[in-house]
Amino acid sequence: METTDVIIIGAGAAGMMCAVEAGRRGRRVVVLDHARNPGEKIRISGGGRCNFTNLEAPPERFLSGNPRFAISALKRFAPADFIARVDAAGIAWHEKTLGQLFCDGSARQIVDLLVRDMADVSVDLRLGTGISTVSRDGGFLVETSGGMIRAESLVLATGGKSIPKMGATGFAYRIAEQFGLAVTEIRPALVPLTFAEQDLEKLRPLAGVSVEARVTLGRTAFEEGLLFTHRGLSGPSILQISSYWREGDSLTVDLARGCDVAAALKALRGAGGRIAVQTALGRYLPEKVAGIVLEATGVSGRLADQSNAVLDQIGDAVNRWQVKPVGSEGYRTAEVTLGGVDTGGLDARTMEARTVPGLYFIGEAVDVTGWLGGYNFQWAWSSGWAAGQAV
């Protein structure tokens, strides 16, 4: 039987980072993945340019049953630490918006950086390798399509269930439960939201139209782009709020962020309101959106003929649009999985299972989910680094 010090299952962001760190400590590391290529989610992320971190990663931008769990790893391996590695590799990058950092070139540069770092410390990367069983006999036994391997430490870095076409499964959750660890409720996150058919019927003409919006749910709000789709709503503001949304919740959407539409229309009317109300509203909204709003409110004619009450009604329809999605597009398009291995069963400093010495869970598999904007990659780097110091 083959033996090694550490087996890492999953050659994604977290798994490769962990492998590099363990290898630098002189550990013999084998990384297993059923995919043909490493870092496939890195490769497709950020439109192929990889939003590899954010300039800041405060813990309040991560959702978890224990909001404090991520603090240790994020502080010990911060965004600046990963940026330093990117800079050292000569990878050019830029800040796109809200602290989000992207490669100037291809996301493959990040994959290549990690693969090169693994090779430098003799990590054994085995792709196209299936895994049948995982068991424990003092160490850990992993039965693979290439034979049985035994190791002192086992790291699960297989991610969540998002983007199943890339091979995502709930493997890490099954292994956690096999060893007696709890798994929280999981659901798609950073995902477009969908409407009931009767609502879609009215909004279908807007598919492909985008606006700068403010989307609010309770005390949580995001101010970013919103995109109308054939199935409902998408865009950064919707993806962000989807992590907080639950079935039955209504959202409040401001379709003209930063503009009090009722006040603007009243001022325009006072300056000479002979123009059509749709033309007037079109100054603050895309033409198609203005048309749908007026159709929904039943308003037409000249701006001069509209009362304050009517203009207030239009303003409410634009600045305080009430939306009740019926669902999401699911794991098929979700960027991440919300929930995962319960942090109550893990050591926040090492990511090791408290009741199973030598067993570790990192990255998306853990109940730590970041906002859109590089936060989930930073969690992968930080949690992978933390485990790499301990395995």
C-alpha positions in Angstrom: 0.0 0.0 0.0 1.2 3.5 -0.9 1.8 5.8 2.1 2.3 9.6 2.4 2.0 12.3 5.0 -1.0 14.3 3.7 -3.8 13.5 1.2 -5.7 16.5 -0.1 -8.9 15.7 -2.0 -9.7 18.6 -4.4 -7.3 20.5 -6.6 -9.1 23.8 -6.4 -8.0 27.1 -4.8 -8.1 26.0 -1.2 -6.7 22.5 -1.9 -3.7 23.8 -3.9 -2.9 26.5 -1.4 -3.0 24.0 1.4 -0.7 21.7 -0.6 1.8 24.4 -1.2 2.0 25.3 2.5 2.2 21.7 3.7 4.9 21.0 1.1 6.9 24.0 2.2 7.0 22.4 5.7 8.6 19.3 4.2 5.4 17.2 4.3 4.9 14.6 1.6 1.6 15.6 -0.1 -0.6 13.9 -2.6 -3.4 16.0 -4.2 -6.3 14.0 -5.8 -9.0 15.3 -8.1 -11.4 13.6 -10.5 -11.1 16.6 -13.0 -8.6 16.5 -15.9 -7.3 20.0 -15.0 -6.6 21.7 -11.7 -8.3 24.9 -10.6 -11.2 24.8 -13.1 -13.3 27.2 -11.1 -10.4 29.6 -10.9 -10.1 29.4 -14.7 -13.7 30.4 -15.4 -14.1 33.0 -12.6 -14.4 36.7 -13.2 -15.1 36.3 -16.9 -11.9 34.4 -17.3 -9.8 37.0 -15.5 -10.3 35.7 -11.9 -11.5 38.1 -9.2 -8.8 36.5 -7.0 -9.3 38.6 -3.8 -10.6 41.9 -2.4 -8.5 44.7 -1.0 -10.3 44.2 2.3 -11.9 41.1 3.7 -13.6 42.0 7.0 -15.4 39.1 8.7 -18.8 40.8 8.4 -18.7 40.1 4.7 -18.8 36.4 5.3 -22.0 34.5 6.2 -21.7 31.6 8.7 -23.5 30.1 11.7 -20.5 31.4 13.6 -19.6 34.8 12.2 -16.3 34.9 14.2 -15.0 31.6 12.9 -13.3 33.0 9.8 -11.4 35.8 11.7 -8.4 33.8 12.6 -7.6 32.5 9.1 -8.4 35.8 7.5 -6.1 37.7 9.8 -3.2 35.3 9.6 -3.3 35.1 5.8 -4.9 38.4 4.6 -5.5 39.7 1.1 -2.2 41.6 1.1 -0.4 38.2 1.6 -2.0 36.7 -1.5 -1.4 39.9 -3.5 2.3 39.7 -2.6 2.4 36.2 -4.1 0.7 37.5 -7.3 3.1 40.4 -7.5 6.1 38.1 -6.9 4.9 35.9 -9.8 4.8 39.0 -12.1 1.0 38.8 -12.6 -0.4 42.1 -13.5 -3.8 43.0 -11.9 -6.2 45.9 -11.5 -9.0 47.0 -9.2 -12.3 46.9 -11.0 -14.7 48.2 -8.4 -15.4 48.0 -4.7 -11.9 46.7 -4.0 -12.3 43.7 -6.3 -9.0 42.6 -7.9 -8.7 40.9 -11.3 -5.9 39.7 -13.4 -5.1 42.0 -16.4 -4.6 38.8 -18.4 -6.0 35.3 -18.0 -7.2 33.6 -14.9 -4.9 30.7 -15.9 -2.0 32.8 -14.5 -3.4 32.1 -11.0 -3.7 28.4 -11.7 -0.2 28.3 -13.1 1.1 30.1 -10.0 -0.3 27.5 -7.7 0.7 24.5 -9.9 4.2 25.9 -10.1 4.4 26.4 -6.4 3.2 22.9 -5.8 5.8 21.5 -8.2 8.6 23.5 -6.4 7.9 21.6 -3.2 7.4 18.2 -4.9 3.6 18.0 -4.3 2.2 14.9 -6.2 -0.8 16.2 -8.2 -2.9 13.4 -9.5 -5.8 14.4 -11.9 -8.4 12.2 -13.4 -8.5 10.1 -10.2 -11.7 8.8 -8.9 -12.2 8.1 -5.1 -14.3 5.1 -4.0 -14.0 5.1 -0.2 -12.4 6.9 2.7 -11.8 5.2 6.0 -9.7 5.5 9.2 -7.4 3.0 10.9 -5.3 5.4 13.0 -4.4 7.2 9.8 -6.7 7.6 6.8 -7.2 5.2 3.9 -8.3 6.6 0.6 -9.3 4.0 -2.1 -8.7 5.6 -5.5 -9.0 4.5 -9.1 -5.2 4.2 -8.9 -5.1 2.1 -5.8 -5.1 2.6 -2.0 -3.2 5.4 -0.3 -2.7 5.8 3.4 -1.8 9.1 5.1 -1.6 10.7 8.6 -3.7 13.7 7.6 -6.6 14.0 5.2 -7.9 17.4 3.9 -11.3 17.8 2.2 -11.1 20.7 -0.3 -13.8 19.5 -2.8 -16.0 22.7 -2.5 -19.7 22.7 -2.5 -22.5 21.8 -4.9 -22.4 24.9 -7.1 -21.8 24.5 -10.9 -22.4 20.7 -11.1 -21.4 20.7 -14.8 -17.8 21.1 -13.6 -18.1 18.1 -11.4 -19.2 19.7 -8.2 -20.8 17.3 -5.7 -21.6 17.1 -2.0 -18.6 14.8 -1.4 -17.1 16.8 1.5 -20.5 16.8 3.3 -20.8 13.0 3.0 -17.3 12.5 4.4 -18.0 14.9 7.3 -21.2 13.1 8.2 -19.4 9.7 7.9 -17.0 10.9 10.6 -19.7 12.3 12.8 -19.4 16.0 11.9 -22.6 18.1 11.5 -23.4 19.8 8.2 -25.6 22.9 8.2 -28.4 23.5 5.7 -26.9 24.1 2.3 -28.4 26.2 -0.6 -27.3 28.0 -3.7 -25.8 31.4 -3.1 -24.7 34.3 -5.3 -27.3 33.1 -7.7 -30.0 34.8 -10.0 -33.5 34.9 -8.6 -36.6 33.7 -10.5 -40.2 35.0 -10.8 -43.6 33.3 -11.0 -44.9 33.0 -14.6 -47.5 35.8 -14.1 -44.8 38.2 -13.1 -42.5 37.1 -15.9 -45.2 37.8 -18.4 -45.1 41.5 -17.7 -41.3 41.7 -17.4 -40.1 39.6 -20.3 -39.7 42.6 -22.6 -37.0 43.8 -20.2 -34.7 40.8 -20.6 -31.2 42.0 -21.1 -31.8 45.5 -19.7 -29.6 46.6 -16.8 -29.8 49.5 -14.3 -27.8 50.7 -11.3 -30.0 49.6 -8.4 -30.2 49.4 -4.6 -31.7 46.1 -3.5 -32.9 45.8 0.1 -34.0 42.9 2.3 -34.6 43.8 5.9 -31.5 45.7 7.2 -29.3 44.3 4.3 -28.8 46.3 1.1 -26.5 46.2 -1.9 -25.9 49.0 -4.4 -24.7 47.5 -7.6 -25.9 46.6 -11.1 -29.2 44.8 -11.7 -30.0 42.8 -14.8 -33.5 41.7 -16.0 -33.4 38.1 -17.4 -35.8 35.8 -19.1 -36.4 34.1 -15.8 -36.2 36.9 -13.3 -33.4 39.1 -12.0 -29.6 38.9 -11.9 -26.6 41.2 -11.7 -24.3 41.9 -8.8 -26.9 43.4 -6.5 -29.2 40.4 -6.9 -26.4 37.9 -6.6 -25.4 39.5 -3.3 -28.9 39.7 -1.8 -29.6 36.0 -2.9 -27.3 34.8 0.0 -29.7 36.4 2.4 -33.0 35.8 0.6 -35.3 32.9 1.6 -38.5 31.6 0.0 -41.4 33.9 0.9 -39.2 37.0 1.3 -39.9 40.2 -0.6 -37.2 42.6 -1.8 -37.4 46.3 -2.2 -35.7 47.5 -5.3 -34.7 51.1 -6.2 -34.4 51.1 -10.0 -33.0 54.6 -10.1 -30.4 54.6 -7.4 -29.6 58.1 -6.1 -32.5 59.8 -7.8 -35.8 60.7 -6.1 -38.0 60.1 -9.2 -41.2 61.7 -7.8 -39.3 64.9 -6.9 -37.4 64.9 -10.2 -40.7 64.6 -12.2 -42.4 67.3 -10.2 -39.4 69.7 -10.8 -39.5 68.8 -14.5 -43.3 69.5 -14.6 -42.8 72.9 -13.0 -40.1 73.8 -15.6 -42.5 73.1 -18.5 -44.4 69.8 -18.5 -45.6 69.6 -22.1 -43.5 66.5 -22.8 -45.0 63.0 -22.5 -44.7 61.4 -19.0 -42.9 58.5 -20.6 -40.4 60.8 -22.2 -39.9 62.5 -18.9 -39.4 59.2 -17.0 -37.0 58.0 -19.7 -34.6 60.6 -18.5 -34.1 58.6 -15.3 -34.6 55.0 -16.5 -33.9 53.0 -19.7 -36.8 53.5 -22.1 -38.1 50.0 -21.8 -38.2 50.1 -18.0 -40.0 53.4 -18.1 -42.6 52.0 -20.4 -43.2 48.9 -18.1 -43.5 51.1 -15.0 -46.1 53.4 -16.7 -48.0 50.4 -18.0 -48.0 48.9 -14.4 -49.2 52.2 -12.9 -51.7 52.9 -15.7 -50.3 56.4 -16.3 -50.1 58.1 -19.7 -50.4 61.5 -21.3 -48.5 64.7 -20.7 -46.3 65.3 -17.7 -48.2 68.6 -17.1 -51.5 66.7 -16.6 -50.2 64.5 -13.8 -51.1 65.3 -10.1 -48.6 65.0 -7.3 -50.3 61.9 -6.2 -49.8 60.2 -9.6 -46.1 61.3 -9.7 -45.7 59.9 -6.1 -47.2 56.6 -7.4 -44.6 56.5 -10.2 -41.8 57.3 -7.8 -42.9 54.5 -5.5 -43.0 52.1 -8.5 -39.4 53.1 -9.4 -37.7 53.8 -6.1 -39.6 51.2 -3.9 -40.5 48.4 -6.3 -41.7 45.4 -4.3 -40.5 42.1 -5.7 -41.3 38.6 -4.4 -39.1 36.0 -6.2 -40.3 32.4 -6.1 -36.9 30.7 -6.3 -33.4 30.8 -7.7 -31.7 29.3 -10.7 -30.1 26.8 -8.3 -26.7 25.2 -8.2 -26.5 25.2 -12.0 -25.6 28.9 -12.0 -24.8 29.6 -8.3 -21.3 30.9 -7.8 -21.0 29.3 -4.4 -22.8 27.1 -1.9 -24.2 28.7 1.3 -23.7 26.5 4.4 -21.5 23.4 4.7 -19.5 21.6 7.4 -20.6 23.1 10.7 -17.8 25.3 12.1 -18.7 24.2 15.6 -16.9 20.9 14.8 -13.7 22.6 13.5 -10.8 24.4 15.1 -10.8 27.9 13.7 -7.0 28.1 13.8 -6.2 24.9 11.9 -9.5 23.8 10.3 -9.1 20.4 11.9 -12.1 18.4 13.0 -12.2 18.6 16.8 -13.3 15.0 17.3 -11.3 13.4 14.4 -7.5 14.2 14.7 -5.9 14.6 11.3 -9.1 15.4 9.4 -9.4 18.9 7.9 -12.1 20.8 5.9 -11.2 24.0 4.0 -12.7 26.4 1.5 -16.3 26.3 0.2 -17.0 23.0 1.9 -17.0 24.8 5.2 -20.0 26.9 6.5 -18.3 30.2 5.5 -19.6 32.0 2.5 -18.3 35.4 1.3 -19.9 38.2 -0.6 -19.5 38.5 -4.3 -16.2 40.3 -5.1 -13.2 38.1 -4.4 -14.2 37.1 -0.8 -14.7 33.5 -1.5 -11.3 33.1 -3.1 -9.8 34.9 -0.1 -11.5 32.4 2.2 -10.0 29.6 0.0 -6.5 31.1 0.3 -6.8 31.8 4.0 -8.4 28.5 5.1 -6.0 26.5 2.9 -3.0 28.4 4.3 -4.2 27.8 7.9 -4.6 24.1 7.4 -1.3 23.9 5.5 0.5 25.1 8.7 -1.0 22.2 10.7 -1.4 19.0 8.5 
